[in-house]
Amino acid sequence: SHLILILILTSHLTSSPHSRQCLHRLKISSFSSNQYQHHMTSLSSEAASRATWHEKSARTPCLFFSRGKCTKGNSCPFLHEDTAIVQKNKQPDPVATLFGPSEITDVLASSLLTQWRGDGMHHAHLNGFHPRKAIMNPEAVSLLLDLVHAADEEDPSEKRKKSVGILDPFMGSGTTAIESLRRGWRVFGTDISPTAICIARCHSWLAKPEEVVVLKEAITAVVSLLSSQNVSVEDTLATSAVLRSVMVAQREQQRQQQQHQQQQQDVVTLKPAVSVVDMDMVENTLWFLLDFEENRLDFKGMPDSKCASWSLSKRYQRTSQRYLEKLEKFRVAVPAATPLPRFEVWDAKVPLCQIGEELFDGIVTSPPYPGVYNYVQDENQNDSAFVRLSGSDSGSGSGSSSSSSSSSSSSSSTTTTTTTTTGDRHEDEIGSRAQLLEQVDDDFQARWQRDTVAWIKATTATLLMGGRIAMLIGNNGDIDVLDSVRAAAPMCGGDEYDLVLLASASVREEDKAKRPWGRQSRLYRTEHTILLEKQPRRGMKSNT
C-alpha cells in the first residue's frame, strides 16, 4: 500500500516545478545521513567547477568574435573585447624602394605590398575560383586601376568617364577584367594561352537570366549522367562523352525553342526574334567546372582530401552550386550599363588588329616573370579539359573562332575568342621557363629584352594620348625587370608620342623571410609595380 501511495504521489507531484521540488525533498528524506552528505558534496563540487569554468571563460577571448563570426552576442560566455583579441605576430613589411612623385609611388607601394601580404578578398565574386597559378590580388589590381583612371581626370564629361577602356595583354584568370567590370568599364583581354582565356571568360561572365536557366539545366543533366554511369574523374574519355552528349541535347532544345518563338512572332510588325542564349558560353562553363575538378588542389598543393572519397557527380554538383552563387553575386555587383567584356587568344608581341580604331585609357597587367612558369605548355596538355573541348569543337566541324563570333553577333555574347596557331606554340610565350633552361650563353636575357620591347610597343599603340600602363612583375635570375622596362620605354614611342616611365615601387624579401601566409619566399625575388604614360612628343599637339 505504501508503494502504491508513493507511485500516486509521484505521478501527481511531477506536474509542476514546485511539486518536483517537493518530490526531491521526499527522496532526500529517504536518504541516510551519509548519503545525503555525499549528495550535497557532489552538488557543491559541480557548482564550484561550473563557476570556475565561467570565471575562466570570462577571461578567455572568443575566437569567433576575433574573426567577426560570433552570433551569441552578450550571451556568449567568452570575452568580447577588442583589446583582448590575440593578435598574430605578422611578418614586417619589406622596405619599398620608390621612384617618382609621392602621390603615385604611395599607391604603387600599397598595391605591391597588398600583393606581397596576400591582403584583400582573393575569392570575392569569382576571383581565384579556378585553381590557376599566379593569380593577381584583386585589391592590388584595384589600386592600379585607380592610377590608370587618374590620367583621365582632366575630362569632366560624365559620358567620357563611363566609357573608360582597359586592356590586359596578359589576362590570365581575369582579375583585371573582374575589377574593371565592377567599375562599369569596358575591358579587352588577350592571352597566348587558350586555357587562360577560357578561365577568364567563366570568371567574368555577365550571364543573362535565361542563360543561367539553361546552364542549370545542363548541369543537372551532367550530374545525372555522371551518377548513373558512375564515371570517375580519371576517366577523361567518359567525362568528355558526357559533356558532349549533354551539349548536343541542349543545343537541339534551344534550336527548337527558337523556331517556336519565330513561329509565334507577329508577322505584321516583324519584331526581331528574342535574343538567343550563348550556348558556346554554356558549354565553356561546363568544361570549366570539369577542369576545376580535374585540377582540384588544397592549399598545400595536394589533392583535396575532404572530398577525395566523393563521387565525381557529387563533387561536380557542389562545385556548380558554388559557381552559380558567385556568378549571381558578380552579376549584381556589375553596373547595368556595363559593356560586355571581350577576349582574344593573342600574342602580346603582335599588334592588335581586332580593335580597329578602338583605343584604351589604360593597361593594367602582370606580365610573366622571366623564366618562372611554362603557362602555355603546362596549361594546354593533351589531357586538359579545355584542350578536349577545343578538340570536340574542331571535330564537329565548327571551329571555336567561327562559332564564338557567330554567337556574339546573334546573342550579344560576352566574349569573342579566336584560336590562333600562334597561341598553340609555347615557343612564342614570353619568358617561359623552358626558354631559360634551353638558353645558350646569354640568349634568354637578350630574348627577354626583345620581347619586352615588342609587347610594350604593340600595346602602347592601342592607348589614348595620356593613357597609362600599370604592371606588376618580378625579377628572376640575373634579369632586373625594372631596368629592362626602363631601357625599353624610349624604344616604344611612335612618330607623335613618347612612352615615359613615371614611377615605380620595388620590394625585396630578406634572407630567410617568409610570406605572411607561410610559404617560403621564391628565391627571395624582388618585385615591382611600374607606371608608364603615353605623352605627346614635344612640339606635337595631343590628338585624343
Secondary structure, 3 states (H helix, E strand, C coil): CHHHHHHHHHHHHCCCHHHHHHHHHHHHHCCCHHHHHHHHHHHHHHHHHHHHHHHHHHCCECHHHHCCCCCCHHHCCCECCHHHCCCCCCCCCCCEEEECCHHHHHHHHHHHHHHHHCCCCCCCCCCCCCCCCCCCCHHHHHHHHHHHHHCCCCCCCHHHHHCCEEEECCCCCCHHHHHHHHCCCEEEEEECCHHHHHHHHHHCCCCCHHHHHHHHHHHHHHHHHHHHHCCCCCCHHHHHHHHHHHHHHHHHHHHHHHHHHHHCCCCCCCCCCCCCCCHHHHHHHHHHHHHHHHCCCCCCCCCCHHHCCCCHHHHHHHHHHHHHHHHHHHHHHCCCCCCCCEEEECCCCCCCCCCCCCCEEEEEECCCCCCCCCHHHHHCCCCCHHHHHHHHHHHCCCCHHHHHHHHHHHHCCCCCCCCCCHHHCHHHCCCCHHHHHCCCCCHHHHHHHHHHHHHHHHHHCCEEEEEEEEEEEECECCECHHHHHHHHHHHHCCCCEEEEEEEEEEEECCCCCECCCCCECCCCCEEEEEEEEEEECCCCCCCC
